[in-house]
């Protein structure tokens, strides 16, 4: 086996270190939009067979807002989905993610 030179060793070590740093998991920052100036909370939407639980975010003042239906993930209406509705409400929309069940 041929001996490795210092230059080859340093090049290989640098590339390996760069690769190791590049593939590390990135920790996500949790964003939380405040509800100041908004009306937020759980509501029940009446339907023919009863009610559908949902979460609502809307601007506190005004009326006749355009509606955005937010589709939930498999985990339901959790904090991230609620934060998305608050972001839409800050932009002037009534945002509703309904709690879909199979």
VMD Tcl script that builds the backbone (N, CA, C; Angstrom):
set m [mol new atoms 306]
animate dup $m
set s [atomselect $m all]
$s set {name element resname resid chain x y z} {
  {N N UNK 1 A 0.843 -1.164 0.000}
  {CA C UNK 1 A 0.000 0.000 0.000}
  {C C UNK 1 A 0.892 1.231 0.000}
  {N N UNK 2 A 0.535 2.190 -0.827}
  {CA C UNK 2 A 1.319 3.408 -0.986}
  {C C UNK 2 A 1.051 4.354 0.188}
  {N N UNK 3 A 2.092 4.954 0.790}
  {CA C UNK 3 A 1.878 5.882 1.906}
  {C C UNK 3 A 1.115 7.127 1.431}
  {N N UNK 4 A 0.329 7.676 2.336}
  {CA C UNK 4 A -0.469 8.865 2.032}
  {C C UNK 4 A 0.343 10.118 2.371}
  {N N UNK 5 A 0.279 11.096 1.512}
  {CA C UNK 5 A 1.018 12.341 1.757}
  {C C UNK 5 A 0.225 13.223 2.709}
  {N N UNK 6 A 0.911 14.184 3.297}
  {CA C UNK 6 A 0.224 15.135 4.186}
  {C C UNK 6 A -0.852 15.905 3.432}
  {N N UNK 7 A -0.530 16.313 2.232}
  {CA C UNK 7 A -1.484 17.083 1.431}
  {C C UNK 7 A -2.753 16.259 1.164}
  {N N UNK 8 A -2.576 14.998 0.784}
  {CA C UNK 8 A -3.722 14.117 0.520}
  {C C UNK 8 A -4.520 13.884 1.803}
  {N N UNK 9 A -3.823 13.694 2.927}
  {CA C UNK 9 A -4.496 13.502 4.208}
  {C C UNK 9 A -5.333 14.726 4.569}
  {N N UNK 10 A -4.748 15.927 4.446}
  {CA C UNK 10 A -5.464 17.156 4.798}
  {C C UNK 10 A -6.668 17.379 3.875}
  {N N UNK 11 A -6.503 17.088 2.593}
  {CA C UNK 11 A -7.614 17.234 1.650}
  {C C UNK 11 A -8.754 16.288 2.015}
  {N N UNK 12 A -8.427 15.046 2.272}
  {CA C UNK 12 A -9.443 14.053 2.627}
  {C C UNK 12 A -10.116 14.406 3.952}
  {N N UNK 13 A -9.331 14.814 4.945}
  {CA C UNK 13 A -9.888 15.175 6.248}
  {C C UNK 13 A -10.804 16.387 6.139}
  {N N UNK 14 A -10.412 17.380 5.341}
  {CA C UNK 14 A -11.237 18.576 5.158}
  {C C UNK 14 A -12.554 18.225 4.481}
  {N N UNK 15 A -12.494 17.415 3.438}
  {CA C UNK 15 A -13.717 17.004 2.752}
  {C C UNK 15 A -14.632 16.192 3.665}
  {N N UNK 16 A -14.058 15.295 4.448}
  {CA C UNK 16 A -14.856 14.479 5.363}
  {C C UNK 16 A -15.507 15.340 6.437}
  {N N UNK 17 A -14.779 16.319 6.958}
  {CA C UNK 17 A -15.337 17.218 7.970}
  {C C UNK 17 A -16.463 18.053 7.382}
  {N N UNK 18 A -16.256 18.581 6.187}
  {CA C UNK 18 A -17.304 19.366 5.531}
  {C C UNK 18 A -18.548 18.550 5.271}
  {N N UNK 19 A -18.374 17.304 4.848}
  {CA C UNK 19 A -19.516 16.428 4.612}
  {C C UNK 19 A -20.255 16.148 5.912}
  {N N UNK 20 A -19.512 15.864 6.984}
  {CA C UNK 20 A -20.139 15.573 8.276}
  {C C UNK 20 A -20.949 16.764 8.771}
  {N N UNK 21 A -20.431 17.969 8.587}
  {CA C UNK 21 A -21.172 19.161 9.002}
  {C C UNK 21 A -22.402 19.389 8.127}
  {N N UNK 22 A -22.300 19.062 6.850}
  {CA C UNK 22 A -23.403 19.301 5.920}
  {C C UNK 22 A -24.583 18.367 6.150}
  {N N UNK 23 A -24.346 17.173 6.651}
  {CA C UNK 23 A -25.433 16.208 6.806}
  {C C UNK 23 A -26.021 16.178 8.219}
  {N N UNK 24 A -25.573 17.044 9.096}
  {CA C UNK 24 A -26.147 17.094 10.436}
  {C C UNK 24 A -27.578 17.600 10.354}
  {N N UNK 25 A -28.450 17.094 11.210}
  {CA C UNK 25 A -29.819 17.597 11.203}
  {C C UNK 25 A -29.860 19.058 11.643}
  {N N UNK 26 A -30.762 19.788 11.041}
  {CA C UNK 26 A -30.936 21.203 11.374}
  {C C UNK 26 A -32.099 21.315 12.346}
  {N N UNK 27 A -31.890 21.978 13.449}
  {CA C UNK 27 A -32.978 22.148 14.402}
  {C C UNK 27 A -33.892 23.260 13.907}
  {N N UNK 28 A -35.175 22.967 13.868}
  {CA C UNK 28 A -36.148 23.938 13.387}
  {C C UNK 28 A -36.503 24.938 14.468}
  {N N UNK 29 A -36.707 26.152 14.065}
  {CA C UNK 29 A -37.137 27.187 14.998}
  {C C UNK 29 A -38.664 27.232 14.990}
  {N N UNK 30 A -39.256 27.175 16.154}
  {CA C UNK 30 A -40.698 27.234 16.262}
  {C C UNK 30 A -41.145 28.683 16.217}
  {N N UNK 31 A -42.033 28.982 15.281}
  {CA C UNK 31 A -42.578 30.329 15.167}
  {C C UNK 31 A -43.914 30.387 15.875}
  {N N UNK 32 A -44.190 31.488 16.516}
  {CA C UNK 32 A -45.483 31.677 17.168}
  {C C UNK 32 A -45.957 33.081 16.863}
  {N N UNK 33 A -47.032 33.174 16.101}
  {CA C UNK 33 A -47.632 34.456 15.766}
  {C C UNK 33 A -48.567 34.849 16.901}
  {N N UNK 34 A -48.420 36.057 17.412}
  {CA C UNK 34 A -49.287 36.481 18.512}
  {C C UNK 34 A -50.712 36.696 18.002}
  {N N UNK 35 A -51.664 36.661 18.931}
  {CA C UNK 35 A -53.067 36.823 18.556}
  {C C UNK 35 A -53.585 38.222 18.869}
  {N N UNK 36 A -52.681 39.168 19.041}
  {CA C UNK 36 A -53.092 40.547 19.298}
  {C C UNK 36 A -53.799 41.102 18.059}
  {N N UNK 37 A -54.989 41.657 18.261}
  {CA C UNK 37 A -55.770 42.194 17.151}
  {C C UNK 37 A -56.542 41.134 16.390}
  {N N UNK 38 A -56.599 39.925 16.951}
  {CA C UNK 38 A -57.295 38.821 16.290}
  {C C UNK 38 A -58.346 38.219 17.207}
  {N N UNK 39 A -59.306 37.564 16.602}
  {CA C UNK 39 A -60.255 36.729 17.327}
  {C C UNK 39 A -59.870 35.297 16.987}
  {N N UNK 40 A -59.457 34.537 17.990}
  {CA C UNK 40 A -59.021 33.160 17.753}
  {C C UNK 40 A -59.686 32.230 18.748}
  {N N UNK 41 A -59.762 30.970 18.397}
  {CA C UNK 41 A -60.280 29.988 19.335}
  {C C UNK 41 A -61.047 28.876 18.661}
  {N N UNK 42 A -61.419 27.899 19.465}
  {CA C UNK 42 A -62.173 26.747 18.976}
  {C C UNK 42 A -63.631 27.133 18.771}
  {N N UNK 43 A -64.207 26.631 17.696}
  {CA C UNK 43 A -65.627 26.853 17.407}
  {C C UNK 43 A -66.234 25.532 16.951}
  {N N UNK 44 A -67.564 25.474 16.931}
  {CA C UNK 44 A -68.294 24.335 16.380}
  {C C UNK 44 A -69.083 24.824 15.183}
  {N N UNK 45 A -68.885 24.180 14.039}
  {CA C UNK 45 A -69.595 24.544 12.821}
  {C C UNK 45 A -70.800 23.621 12.703}
  {N N UNK 46 A -72.029 24.193 12.693}
  {CA C UNK 46 A -73.214 23.332 12.597}
  {C C UNK 46 A -73.344 22.715 11.198}
  {N N UNK 47 A -73.626 21.423 11.178}
  {CA C UNK 47 A -73.885 20.690 9.937}
  {C C UNK 47 A -75.144 19.852 10.141}
  {N N UNK 48 A -75.579 19.196 9.094}
  {CA C UNK 48 A -76.828 18.436 9.134}
  {C C UNK 48 A -76.862 17.394 10.248}
  {N N UNK 49 A -75.755 16.696 10.470}
  {CA C UNK 49 A -75.722 15.609 11.451}
  {C C UNK 49 A -75.161 16.003 12.807}
  {N N UNK 50 A -74.968 17.269 13.068}
  {CA C UNK 50 A -74.404 17.704 14.344}
  {C C UNK 50 A -73.506 18.904 14.172}
  {N N UNK 51 A -72.270 18.789 14.650}
  {CA C UNK 51 A -71.315 19.892 14.530}
  {C C UNK 51 A -69.939 19.350 14.152}
  {N N UNK 52 A -69.143 20.221 13.545}
  {CA C UNK 52 A -67.754 19.904 13.225}
  {C C UNK 52 A -66.878 20.835 14.055}
  {N N UNK 53 A -65.994 20.285 14.888}
  {CA C UNK 53 A -65.098 21.156 15.646}
  {C C UNK 53 A -64.066 21.787 14.711}
  {N N UNK 54 A -63.773 23.049 14.948}
  {CA C UNK 54 A -62.801 23.767 14.113}
  {C C UNK 54 A -62.092 24.807 14.967}
  {N N UNK 55 A -61.092 25.420 14.396}
  {CA C UNK 55 A -60.349 26.509 15.027}
  {C C UNK 55 A -60.498 27.717 14.118}
  {N N UNK 56 A -60.722 28.879 14.693}
  {CA C UNK 56 A -60.954 30.080 13.895}
  {C C UNK 56 A -59.948 31.153 14.252}
  {N N UNK 57 A -59.467 31.837 13.225}
  {CA C UNK 57 A -58.653 33.038 13.404}
  {C C UNK 57 A -59.159 34.074 12.420}
  {N N UNK 58 A -59.441 35.269 12.937}
  {CA C UNK 58 A -59.934 36.355 12.091}
  {C C UNK 58 A -59.490 37.680 12.696}
  {N N UNK 59 A -59.411 38.725 11.874}
  {CA C UNK 59 A -59.118 40.046 12.427}
  {C C UNK 59 A -60.213 40.461 13.414}
  {N N UNK 60 A -59.848 41.193 14.455}
  {CA C UNK 60 A -60.808 41.589 15.485}
  {C C UNK 60 A -61.777 42.654 14.995}
  {N N UNK 61 A -61.388 43.449 14.022}
  {CA C UNK 61 A -62.271 44.496 13.515}
  {C C UNK 61 A -62.570 44.252 12.046}
  {N N UNK 62 A -63.760 44.660 11.643}
  {CA C UNK 62 A -64.163 44.510 10.248}
  {C C UNK 62 A -65.136 43.360 10.084}
  {N N UNK 63 A -65.550 43.138 8.846}
  {CA C UNK 63 A -66.471 42.045 8.544}
  {C C UNK 63 A -66.300 41.634 7.088}
  {N N UNK 64 A -66.998 40.573 6.707}
  {CA C UNK 64 A -66.960 40.041 5.342}
  {C C UNK 64 A -65.531 39.767 4.865}
  {N N UNK 65 A -64.795 39.040 5.676}
  {CA C UNK 65 A -63.411 38.706 5.332}
  {C C UNK 65 A -63.385 37.587 4.290}
  {N N UNK 66 A -62.413 37.603 3.390}
  {CA C UNK 66 A -62.239 36.434 2.523}
  {C C UNK 66 A -61.851 35.234 3.387}
  {N N UNK 67 A -62.305 34.053 2.993}
  {CA C UNK 67 A -62.087 32.852 3.802}
  {C C UNK 67 A -60.970 32.000 3.209}
  {N N UNK 68 A -60.113 31.507 4.093}
  {CA C UNK 68 A -59.072 30.553 3.717}
  {C C UNK 68 A -59.323 29.282 4.518}
  {N N UNK 69 A -59.505 28.157 3.811}
  {CA C UNK 69 A -59.632 26.867 4.480}
  {C C UNK 69 A -58.245 26.249 4.571}
  {N N UNK 70 A -57.784 26.042 5.782}
  {CA C UNK 70 A -56.450 25.484 6.015}
  {C C UNK 70 A -56.603 23.975 6.184}
  {N N UNK 71 A -55.885 23.227 5.371}
  {CA C UNK 71 A -55.957 21.768 5.447}
  {C C UNK 71 A -54.951 21.284 6.485}
  {N N UNK 72 A -55.450 20.504 7.425}
  {CA C UNK 72 A -54.598 20.022 8.510}
  {C C UNK 72 A -53.699 18.891 8.052}
  {N N UNK 73 A -52.705 18.624 8.865}
  {CA C UNK 73 A -51.838 17.472 8.648}
  {C C UNK 73 A -52.496 16.258 9.294}
  {N N UNK 74 A -51.830 15.141 9.233}
  {CA C UNK 74 A -52.367 13.917 9.822}
  {C C UNK 74 A -52.501 14.043 11.344}
  {N N UNK 75 A -51.748 14.956 11.943}
  {CA C UNK 75 A -51.732 15.094 13.397}
  {C C UNK 75 A -52.864 15.961 13.929}
  {N N UNK 76 A -53.731 16.469 13.082}
  {CA C UNK 76 A -54.857 17.280 13.522}
  {C C UNK 76 A -54.507 18.760 13.578}
  {N N UNK 77 A -55.372 19.501 14.249}
  {CA C UNK 77 A -55.190 20.953 14.360}
  {C C UNK 77 A -54.297 21.212 15.572}
  {N N UNK 78 A -53.002 21.127 15.360}
  {CA C UNK 78 A -52.045 21.347 16.440}
  {C C UNK 78 A -51.524 22.785 16.376}
  {N N UNK 79 A -50.558 23.113 17.201}
  {CA C UNK 79 A -50.076 24.491 17.348}
  {C C UNK 79 A -49.564 25.082 16.035}
  {N N UNK 80 A -48.905 24.288 15.208}
  {CA C UNK 80 A -48.389 24.813 13.937}
  {C C UNK 80 A -49.536 25.227 13.009}
  {N N UNK 81 A -50.574 24.411 12.925}
  {CA C UNK 81 A -51.732 24.740 12.082}
  {C C UNK 81 A -52.432 25.978 12.640}
  {N N UNK 82 A -52.563 26.075 13.947}
  {CA C UNK 82 A -53.163 27.268 14.551}
  {C C UNK 82 A -52.328 28.504 14.249}
  {N N UNK 83 A -51.013 28.374 14.257}
  {CA C UNK 83 A -50.139 29.500 13.938}
  {C C UNK 83 A -50.330 29.940 12.489}
  {N N UNK 84 A -50.495 28.992 11.582}
  {CA C UNK 84 A -50.740 29.343 10.179}
  {C C UNK 84 A -52.036 30.134 10.047}
  {N N UNK 85 A -53.083 29.728 10.777}
  {CA C UNK 85 A -54.345 30.478 10.703}
  {C C UNK 85 A -54.169 31.890 11.251}
  {N N UNK 86 A -53.373 32.043 12.307}
  {CA C UNK 86 A -53.136 33.392 12.843}
  {C C UNK 86 A -52.382 34.258 11.835}
  {N N UNK 87 A -51.462 33.663 11.095}
  {CA C UNK 87 A -50.739 34.428 10.065}
  {C C UNK 87 A -51.688 34.911 8.977}
  {N N UNK 88 A -52.597 34.039 8.529}
  {CA C UNK 88 A -53.586 34.460 7.534}
  {C C UNK 88 A -54.495 35.552 8.095}
  {N N UNK 89 A -54.894 35.418 9.359}
  {CA C UNK 89 A -55.760 36.428 9.974}
  {C C UNK 89 A -55.050 37.777 10.059}
  {N N UNK 90 A -53.756 37.766 10.323}
  {CA C UNK 90 A -52.992 39.025 10.346}
  {C C UNK 90 A -52.989 39.694 8.974}
  {N N UNK 91 A -53.171 38.900 7.911}
  {CA C UNK 91 A -53.222 39.441 6.551}
  {C C UNK 91 A -54.636 39.837 6.131}
  {N N UNK 92 A -55.629 39.667 7.037}
  {CA C UNK 92 A -56.990 40.102 6.747}
  {C C UNK 92 A -57.949 39.011 6.310}
  {N N UNK 93 A -57.601 37.758 6.543}
  {CA C UNK 93 A -58.463 36.641 6.156}
  {C C UNK 93 A -59.120 36.013 7.378}
  {N N UNK 94 A -60.252 35.356 7.155}
  {CA C UNK 94 A -60.839 34.460 8.142}
  {C C UNK 94 A -60.293 33.082 7.802}
  {N N UNK 95 A -59.503 32.505 8.681}
  {CA C UNK 95 A -58.856 31.218 8.414}
  {C C UNK 95 A -59.477 30.136 9.285}
  {N N UNK 96 A -59.847 29.031 8.646}
  {CA C UNK 96 A -60.503 27.922 9.337}
  {C C UNK 96 A -59.833 26.596 8.999}
  {N N UNK 97 A -59.206 25.952 9.969}
  {CA C UNK 97 A -58.819 24.556 9.760}
  {C C UNK 97 A -59.812 23.677 10.512}
  {N N UNK 98 A -60.561 22.864 9.811}
  {CA C UNK 98 A -61.521 22.007 10.504}
  {C C UNK 98 A -60.825 20.731 10.954}
  {N N UNK 99 A -61.317 20.171 12.018}
  {CA C UNK 99 A -60.757 18.926 12.553}
  {C C UNK 99 A -61.395 17.770 11.799}
  {N N UNK 100 A -60.749 17.327 10.735}
  {CA C UNK 100 A -61.286 16.242 9.908}
  {C C UNK 100 A -61.047 14.904 10.586}
  {N N UNK 101 A -62.056 14.084 10.545}
  {CA C UNK 101 A -61.942 12.738 11.112}
  {C C UNK 101 A -62.429 11.747 10.079}
  {N N UNK 102 A -61.840 10.574 10.090}
  {CA C UNK 102 A -62.283 9.560 9.122}
  {C C UNK 102 A -63.399 8.721 9.698}
}
mol reanalyze $m
mol bondsrecalc $m
mol representation Tube
mol addrep $m
